[in-house]
Amino acid sequence: MQTIDALVECPVSDSFRVRQLAGMFDVPLEDKFQRRFQVPLPSLDDDWQVGMIVGDSGSGKSTVARAAYGKRLVPRFAWKRDQALVDGFGVSLSTRTITQTLVAVGLSSPVAWCQPYGCLSTGQQFRADVARGMLSRGKLIAFDEFTSVVDRTTARFGSLALRRAIDRRQFSKRLVAVTCHRDVIDWLQPDWVLDMTRGELTRRCLRRPKLHLSIHRCSRERWPLFAPHHYLDGQLNPAARCYVGLIEGQPAVFAATLNNFRQNHLRVTRLVTLPTYQGVGLGGQMLDELSRYLTEQGATSIHISGSHPAVVAHCNRSTNWEFRQLLKTGRKRSGIYRENPQWKTSTGRAVATFRYAGRSEEV
């Protein structure tokens, strides 16, 4: 444990208006305004992974964080205007490391990875900053105004995605979130919280909020909402059966299946999670729950083939899926795909195929 002693000084301008206001409101004029903060904080020698400094505006949270962490406290990162997002990370980092980190924090769209930072949504920019911070040098990163620029749904799910990645030991770096928003505490699950408004330091052991994903059969009219976020293209086979997953009544995940040339043999041809909800396992849950349902309805074989790292990682981890084959250069065009060359296939890229072999698991 350490005690942070931070002193804020501000010189007073000697002007006619300042003296007039001082007389009107009985403000004592001195050479400097001063405010001192003395608070306890866990040190780097203590056992913790995630911390949070929370408080109302003007409570001194940024001042204390700056005194404790210095240059390791960052508000946002500087990104080059015309540079692809993946090129904004350190040159010593591999593309694999960068994309794995982006997926871990919930920025799972390869389309977004290839766009400049300025072209991304505010929520995607927030996750990109988090990813870059977690890949920065040093053993600790502190984010000032954590989640302040995003809507509260994105804030909650972005915090949960980050916490899940930390729990899976995808990051060894320590994280301190500095924020005025208390709604993310239960989702980020910090090991300690310094409340600057109350002047209290507490250690916490929180339970992760339960997410209820309700899955419904839907029409193709749902697809345009999800199409821009699919990593291949926005096309949907006319014969596809469509399903939508709702969180708190709002669409979050989309899946589509096709008959795989034999009765009761199905393949999952589309699986898309909206950016707000990425990184918290909803795509994997949708895949498992839908496959269990389809099996109960008579499906005797369900396959999924893909190259997206999140899908491959889920199927590799889950006991519900068994690995079938890896095609390093994808499948050759045949049948209806040869007749429709505008439809994208896996030709030219590595694709892993998995077969459903189990029951659903909780996220």
C-alpha positions as CSV (number, residue, x, y, z in Angstrom):
1,M,0.0,0.0,0.0
2,Q,1.2,3.5,-0.8
3,T,-0.1,7.0,0.0
4,I,-0.4,9.5,-2.9
5,D,0.2,13.1,-1.9
6,A,-0.9,15.4,-4.8
7,L,-0.9,19.2,-4.6
8,V,-2.7,21.3,-7.2
9,E,-1.7,25.0,-7.4
10,C,-3.2,27.6,-9.7
11,P,-2.0,31.2,-9.9
12,V,-4.6,34.0,-9.4
13,S,-4.8,36.7,-12.0
14,D,-4.9,40.2,-10.5
15,S,-7.4,42.0,-12.7
16,F,-10.3,44.4,-12.2
17,R,-12.9,41.7,-12.8
18,V,-11.3,39.2,-10.5
19,R,-11.2,41.8,-7.7
20,Q,-14.8,42.8,-8.5
21,L,-16.0,39.1,-8.2
22,A,-14.0,38.6,-5.1
23,G,-15.8,41.5,-3.5
24,M,-19.2,40.4,-4.7
25,F,-18.9,36.8,-3.5
26,D,-16.4,37.3,-0.6
27,V,-13.7,35.1,-2.3
28,P,-10.4,35.3,-0.5
29,L,-7.7,36.3,-3.0
30,E,-4.2,34.8,-2.5
31,D,-1.2,34.5,-4.7
32,K,-2.3,30.9,-5.5
33,F,-5.3,28.6,-5.1
34,Q,-4.2,25.3,-3.6
35,R,-5.9,21.9,-3.1
36,R,-4.2,18.9,-1.7
37,F,-5.2,15.2,-2.1
38,Q,-3.8,12.5,0.2
39,V,-5.2,9.1,-0.6
40,P,-4.1,5.4,-0.2
41,L,-3.5,3.3,-3.3
42,P,-2.3,-0.3,-3.8
43,S,1.3,-0.3,-4.9
44,L,2.8,-2.4,-7.7
45,D,4.1,-4.8,-5.1
46,D,0.5,-5.7,-4.1
47,D,-1.4,-8.5,-5.7
48,W,-3.9,-7.0,-8.2
49,Q,-4.6,-6.9,-11.9
50,V,-7.3,-4.2,-12.4
51,G,-7.9,-1.1,-10.4
52,M,-10.3,1.8,-10.7
53,I,-10.3,5.4,-9.6
54,V,-13.8,6.8,-9.7
55,G,-15.4,10.1,-8.7
56,D,-17.5,13.0,-9.7
57,S,-16.1,15.7,-12.0
58,G,-13.6,17.9,-10.0
59,S,-13.1,15.3,-7.3
60,G,-9.3,15.0,-8.1
61,K,-9.3,11.5,-9.7
62,S,-7.1,12.6,-12.7
63,T,-4.8,14.5,-10.4
64,V,-4.2,11.5,-8.2
65,A,-3.8,9.2,-11.1
66,R,-1.3,11.5,-12.7
67,A,0.7,11.7,-9.4
68,A,0.6,7.9,-9.1
69,Y,1.2,6.8,-12.6
70,G,2.8,9.7,-14.5
71,K,3.2,9.2,-18.2
72,R,1.5,5.8,-17.9
73,L,-1.8,7.7,-17.6
74,V,-3.2,8.3,-21.1
75,P,-6.5,9.9,-22.2
76,R,-6.4,8.7,-25.8
77,F,-3.8,7.8,-28.3
78,A,-2.7,9.7,-31.4
79,W,-3.4,7.9,-34.7
80,K,-2.3,8.9,-38.1
81,R,-5.2,10.2,-40.3
82,D,-4.7,8.0,-43.4
83,Q,-3.1,5.0,-41.8
84,A,-4.9,1.7,-41.4
85,L,-5.7,0.8,-37.8
86,V,-3.5,-2.3,-37.8
87,D,-0.5,-0.1,-38.9
88,G,-1.0,2.2,-35.9
89,F,0.6,-0.3,-33.5
90,G,4.2,-0.8,-32.7
91,V,6.3,-2.0,-35.7
92,S,7.8,-4.8,-33.5
93,L,4.3,-6.4,-33.0
94,S,3.2,-9.1,-35.3
95,T,-0.1,-8.9,-37.2
96,R,-1.3,-12.0,-35.4
97,T,-0.7,-10.4,-32.0
98,I,-2.5,-7.1,-33.0
99,T,-5.6,-8.9,-34.4
100,Q,-5.8,-11.2,-31.4
101,T,-5.7,-8.2,-29.1
102,L,-8.4,-6.4,-31.1
103,V,-10.6,-9.5,-31.0
104,A,-10.0,-9.8,-27.2
105,V,-11.2,-6.2,-26.5
106,G,-14.2,-6.7,-28.8
107,L,-13.1,-5.0,-32.0
108,S,-13.6,-8.2,-34.1
109,S,-14.2,-6.8,-37.6
110,P,-11.4,-7.3,-40.2
111,V,-13.1,-4.5,-42.2
112,A,-12.5,-2.1,-39.3
113,W,-8.9,-3.3,-38.9
114,C,-8.1,-2.1,-42.4
115,Q,-9.8,1.4,-42.0
116,P,-8.2,4.5,-40.5
117,Y,-8.9,5.2,-36.9
118,G,-10.9,8.3,-37.8
119,C,-13.3,6.3,-39.9
120,L,-14.4,4.1,-37.0
121,S,-17.4,4.6,-34.8
122,T,-16.8,6.2,-31.3
123,G,-17.2,2.7,-29.7
124,Q,-14.8,1.1,-32.1
125,Q,-12.3,3.9,-31.4
126,F,-12.6,3.3,-27.7
127,R,-11.8,-0.4,-28.1
128,A,-8.9,0.4,-30.5
129,D,-7.4,2.7,-27.8
130,V,-7.8,0.0,-25.2
131,A,-6.1,-2.5,-27.5
132,R,-3.2,-0.2,-28.2
133,G,-2.8,0.6,-24.5
134,M,-2.7,-3.1,-23.6
135,L,0.0,-3.6,-26.2
136,S,2.0,-0.6,-25.1
137,R,5.3,-0.9,-23.3
138,G,5.5,-1.2,-19.5
139,K,3.7,-3.3,-16.9
140,L,0.9,-0.9,-16.3
141,I,-1.5,1.4,-18.3
142,A,-3.9,3.9,-16.8
143,F,-6.8,5.1,-18.9
144,D,-8.1,8.6,-18.1
145,E,-11.8,9.3,-18.8
146,F,-12.4,5.5,-19.3
147,T,-15.6,4.9,-21.3
148,S,-16.6,8.6,-21.0
149,V,-16.9,9.1,-24.8
150,V,-19.1,6.1,-25.5
151,D,-22.8,5.3,-24.9
152,R,-23.4,3.3,-21.7
153,T,-24.3,0.0,-23.5
154,T,-20.9,0.1,-25.3
155,A,-19.2,1.1,-22.0
156,R,-20.7,-1.9,-20.2
157,F,-20.0,-4.5,-22.9
158,G,-16.5,-3.0,-23.7
159,S,-15.6,-3.3,-20.0
160,L,-16.9,-6.9,-19.9
161,A,-14.9,-7.9,-23.0
162,L,-11.7,-6.4,-21.4
163,R,-12.3,-8.2,-18.1
164,R,-12.9,-11.6,-19.9
165,A,-9.6,-11.2,-21.8
166,I,-7.8,-10.4,-18.6
167,D,-9.3,-13.4,-16.8
168,R,-8.2,-15.6,-19.7
169,R,-4.7,-14.3,-19.2
170,Q,-4.6,-12.8,-22.7
171,F,-3.1,-9.7,-21.0
172,S,-0.4,-9.6,-18.3
173,K,-0.4,-5.8,-18.1
174,R,-2.0,-4.1,-15.1
175,L,-4.9,-1.8,-15.8
176,V,-6.2,1.2,-13.9
177,A,-9.5,2.8,-15.2
178,V,-10.0,6.4,-14.2
179,T,-13.7,7.4,-14.7
180,C,-16.7,9.3,-13.4
181,H,-19.0,6.5,-14.5
182,R,-19.9,4.0,-11.8
183,D,-22.0,1.8,-14.0
184,V,-19.0,0.0,-15.4
185,I,-17.7,-1.2,-12.0
186,D,-19.7,-4.5,-12.0
187,W,-18.7,-5.2,-15.6
188,L,-15.0,-4.4,-15.3
189,Q,-14.8,-6.0,-11.9
190,P,-11.8,-4.1,-10.6
191,D,-9.7,-5.7,-7.8
192,W,-9.8,-2.3,-6.0
193,V,-11.7,0.9,-6.3
194,L,-10.7,4.3,-5.0
195,D,-13.8,6.5,-4.6
196,M,-12.5,10.1,-4.7
197,T,-16.0,11.5,-3.9
198,R,-16.2,9.5,-0.7
199,G,-12.5,9.3,0.0
200,E,-12.6,5.5,0.4
201,L,-10.4,2.7,-1.0
202,T,-12.1,-0.7,-1.1
203,R,-11.1,-4.1,-2.4
204,R,-13.9,-5.8,-4.3
205,C,-14.9,-9.3,-5.3
206,L,-17.8,-8.8,-7.7
207,R,-19.9,-11.3,-9.6
208,R,-20.1,-10.9,-13.3
209,P,-23.6,-9.8,-14.5
210,K,-25.6,-12.5,-16.1
211,L,-26.4,-12.0,-19.8
212,H,-29.6,-13.6,-21.1
213,L,-29.5,-14.3,-24.9
214,S,-32.9,-15.0,-26.4
215,I,-32.8,-16.6,-29.8
216,H,-35.6,-16.3,-32.4
217,R,-36.3,-17.3,-35.9
218,C,-36.5,-14.2,-38.1
219,S,-36.9,-13.1,-41.6
220,R,-34.2,-11.8,-44.0
221,E,-35.2,-8.3,-43.1
222,R,-33.0,-8.5,-40.1
223,W,-29.8,-9.0,-42.2
224,P,-29.1,-5.5,-43.4
225,L,-28.5,-4.4,-39.8
226,F,-25.7,-7.0,-39.5
227,A,-24.4,-7.2,-43.1
228,P,-21.9,-4.3,-42.9
229,H,-20.2,-6.1,-40.0
230,H,-19.6,-9.5,-41.7
231,Y,-16.0,-10.1,-42.4
232,L,-16.6,-11.4,-45.9
233,D,-19.4,-9.5,-47.6
234,G,-23.0,-8.4,-47.1
235,Q,-24.6,-11.1,-49.2
236,L,-27.0,-13.7,-47.8
237,N,-28.0,-16.9,-49.7
238,P,-31.7,-16.8,-50.7
239,A,-32.2,-20.2,-49.2
240,A,-30.8,-19.3,-45.8
241,R,-32.8,-19.8,-42.6
242,C,-32.2,-16.8,-40.3
243,Y,-32.0,-16.4,-36.5
244,V,-31.5,-13.3,-34.3
245,G,-30.2,-13.2,-30.7
246,L,-31.5,-10.5,-28.5
247,I,-29.9,-8.9,-25.4
248,E,-32.3,-6.9,-23.2
249,G,-34.7,-7.0,-26.2
250,Q,-32.2,-5.5,-28.6
251,P,-30.7,-7.4,-31.6
252,A,-27.1,-8.4,-30.9
253,V,-26.2,-11.5,-32.9
254,F,-27.3,-12.9,-36.2
255,A,-26.9,-16.5,-37.6
256,A,-28.0,-18.2,-40.8
257,T,-28.0,-21.8,-41.8
258,L,-28.1,-23.7,-45.1
259,N,-28.9,-27.3,-46.0
260,N,-25.6,-29.0,-46.6
261,F,-26.7,-31.0,-49.6
262,R,-28.3,-33.7,-47.5
263,Q,-31.5,-33.8,-45.4
264,N,-30.9,-32.8,-41.8
265,H,-27.3,-31.9,-42.6
266,L,-26.8,-28.1,-41.9
267,R,-24.0,-25.7,-42.0
268,V,-23.8,-22.3,-40.3
269,T,-23.2,-19.9,-43.2
270,R,-23.4,-16.5,-41.3
271,L,-22.6,-15.6,-37.7
272,V,-22.3,-11.9,-37.0
273,T,-22.2,-10.0,-33.7
274,L,-22.9,-6.2,-33.7
275,P,-19.8,-4.1,-32.7
276,T,-21.4,-3.0,-29.4
277,Y,-21.7,-6.6,-28.2
278,Q,-18.4,-8.1,-29.5
279,G,-15.8,-9.6,-27.2
280,V,-18.1,-11.0,-24.5
281,G,-18.8,-14.5,-26.1
282,L,-22.2,-13.9,-27.5
283,G,-21.3,-15.2,-30.9
284,G,-20.1,-18.5,-29.4
285,Q,-23.2,-18.7,-27.2
286,M,-25.4,-18.1,-30.2
287,L,-23.6,-20.8,-32.1
288,D,-23.9,-23.3,-29.3
289,E,-27.5,-22.6,-28.4
290,L,-28.7,-22.5,-31.9
291,S,-26.9,-25.8,-32.8
292,R,-28.4,-27.5,-29.7
293,Y,-31.9,-26.3,-30.7
294,L,-31.5,-27.5,-34.3
295,T,-30.2,-30.9,-33.1
296,E,-33.3,-31.2,-30.9
297,Q,-35.4,-30.4,-34.0
298,G,-33.9,-33.3,-36.0
299,A,-30.6,-32.0,-37.4
300,T,-28.1,-34.9,-37.5
301,S,-25.1,-33.0,-38.6
302,I,-24.1,-29.3,-38.1
303,H,-20.9,-27.8,-39.5
304,I,-19.3,-24.4,-39.5
305,S,-16.3,-23.4,-41.6
306,G,-14.5,-20.1,-41.2
307,S,-11.3,-18.2,-40.8
308,H,-12.3,-15.5,-38.3
309,P,-10.1,-15.9,-35.2
310,A,-13.0,-15.5,-32.7
311,V,-15.0,-18.3,-34.3
312,V,-11.9,-20.6,-34.6
313,A,-10.9,-19.8,-31.0
314,H,-14.3,-20.6,-29.6
315,C,-14.7,-23.9,-31.5
316,N,-11.2,-24.9,-30.4
317,R,-11.9,-24.2,-26.7
318,S,-15.4,-25.6,-26.6
319,T,-16.2,-29.3,-26.0
320,N,-19.3,-28.8,-28.1
321,W,-17.3,-28.7,-31.3
322,E,-14.8,-31.1,-32.9
323,F,-12.2,-30.1,-35.4
324,R,-12.7,-31.8,-38.8
325,Q,-10.2,-30.3,-41.3
326,L,-8.1,-27.3,-42.2
327,L,-8.0,-26.1,-45.9
328,K,-5.0,-23.9,-46.2
329,T,-6.1,-22.4,-49.5
330,G,-9.9,-22.8,-49.0
331,R,-12.4,-24.6,-51.3
332,K,-12.5,-24.5,-55.0
333,R,-15.5,-22.9,-56.7
334,S,-18.1,-25.5,-57.7
335,G,-21.8,-25.8,-58.4
336,I,-23.9,-22.7,-57.7
337,Y,-20.8,-20.7,-56.6
338,R,-19.2,-21.3,-60.0
339,E,-22.3,-20.0,-61.7
340,N,-22.3,-16.9,-59.4
341,P,-18.7,-15.6,-59.4
342,Q,-19.8,-12.4,-57.6
343,W,-20.4,-14.6,-54.4
344,K,-17.4,-14.8,-52.2
345,T,-16.0,-18.2,-51.2
346,S,-13.1,-19.4,-49.1
347,T,-10.9,-19.8,-52.2
348,G,-7.4,-18.5,-51.4
349,R,-7.6,-18.3,-47.6
350,A,-7.2,-20.8,-44.8
351,V,-10.5,-22.2,-43.5
352,A,-11.1,-24.5,-40.5
353,T,-14.1,-26.7,-40.3
354,F,-15.8,-27.9,-37.1
355,R,-18.7,-30.2,-36.4
356,Y,-21.2,-29.8,-33.6
357,A,-20.8,-32.6,-31.1
358,G,-22.2,-31.5,-27.8
359,R,-24.6,-29.3,-25.8
360,S,-24.7,-25.6,-24.9
361,E,-22.5,-24.0,-22.3
362,E,-23.0,-20.8,-20.3
363,V,-20.9,-17.7,-21.2
